[in-house]
């Protein structure tokens, strides 16, 4: 039996894969109701204004421009929300 070694414990490979699969299914179910695009106002409300502005400034997201509004691809925002960010500050 193969194991995956983590700093705090070993996990059988099969258990690891099953846990990953269960998490993916859970996320897919949660995201199923999301619209393809959300307005900037709604993005600020759901993901936090500072987060959305930071992701845009870093070039991680690009809004789609429509007459009178900016929209963001919801899947991109969800991915960034779930990605661990590196907030190291250099002075």
C-alpha positions as CSV (number, residue, x, y, z in Angstrom):
1,X,0.0,0.0,0.0
2,X,1.3,3.4,-1.0
3,X,1.4,6.3,1.5
4,X,1.6,10.0,1.2
5,X,3.8,11.6,3.9
6,X,2.7,14.9,5.4
7,X,4.7,16.7,8.1
8,X,2.3,15.6,10.8
9,X,1.2,12.1,9.6
10,X,1.1,9.5,6.8
11,X,-2.1,8.9,4.8
12,X,-2.8,5.9,2.6
13,X,-2.9,7.1,-1.0
14,X,-6.4,5.7,-1.5
15,X,-7.7,7.6,1.4
16,X,-6.1,10.8,0.2
17,X,-7.6,10.4,-3.3
18,X,-11.0,9.7,-1.9
19,X,-10.9,12.8,0.3
20,X,-9.8,14.9,-2.6
21,X,-12.6,13.5,-4.8
22,X,-15.2,14.2,-2.1
23,X,-14.0,17.8,-1.7
24,X,-14.1,18.3,-5.5
25,X,-17.7,17.0,-5.6
26,X,-18.6,19.2,-2.7
27,X,-17.2,22.3,-4.4
28,X,-18.9,21.5,-7.6
29,X,-22.3,21.3,-5.9
30,X,-21.7,24.6,-4.1
31,X,-20.7,26.4,-7.3
32,X,-23.5,24.9,-9.4
33,X,-25.8,27.8,-8.5
34,X,-23.3,30.5,-9.3
35,X,-24.0,32.7,-12.3
36,X,-21.3,32.8,-15.0
37,X,-20.5,36.5,-14.4
38,X,-21.2,38.8,-11.4
39,X,-21.2,42.6,-11.4
40,X,-18.4,44.5,-9.6
41,X,-20.8,45.5,-6.9
42,X,-21.8,41.9,-6.3
43,X,-18.2,40.7,-6.4
44,X,-17.3,43.3,-3.8
45,X,-20.2,42.1,-1.6
46,X,-19.4,38.4,-1.9
47,X,-15.5,38.4,-2.0
48,X,-14.7,41.7,-0.3
49,X,-13.8,44.9,-2.0
50,X,-10.2,44.9,-1.0
51,X,-9.7,41.3,-2.2
52,X,-11.3,42.0,-5.6
53,X,-9.3,45.3,-6.0
54,X,-6.0,43.5,-5.0
55,X,-6.6,40.6,-7.4
56,X,-7.3,43.1,-10.2
57,X,-4.2,45.2,-9.4
58,X,-2.1,42.0,-9.4
59,X,-3.5,41.1,-12.8
60,X,-5.1,37.9,-11.5
61,X,-8.6,38.9,-12.8
62,X,-9.7,41.2,-15.6
63,X,-13.2,42.6,-15.6
64,X,-15.5,42.3,-18.7
65,X,-16.7,45.8,-19.6
66,X,-20.3,46.2,-20.6
67,X,-22.1,49.5,-21.1
68,X,-22.4,51.1,-17.6
69,X,-20.9,48.2,-15.6
70,X,-17.9,45.9,-15.0
71,X,-18.4,42.1,-14.5
72,X,-16.1,39.4,-13.3
73,X,-16.1,35.7,-14.2
74,X,-17.4,34.0,-11.1
75,X,-15.2,30.9,-11.5
76,X,-12.1,33.0,-11.5
77,X,-13.2,34.8,-8.3
78,X,-14.0,31.4,-6.6
79,X,-10.5,30.1,-7.6
80,X,-8.8,33.1,-6.1
81,X,-11.0,32.9,-3.0
82,X,-9.9,29.3,-2.5
83,X,-6.2,29.8,-3.2
84,X,-3.9,30.5,-0.3
85,X,-2.4,33.9,-0.8
86,X,1.1,35.0,-0.1
87,X,0.9,38.3,1.7
88,X,4.6,38.8,2.4
89,X,5.4,42.5,2.4
90,X,8.7,43.9,1.3
91,X,9.8,47.2,2.6
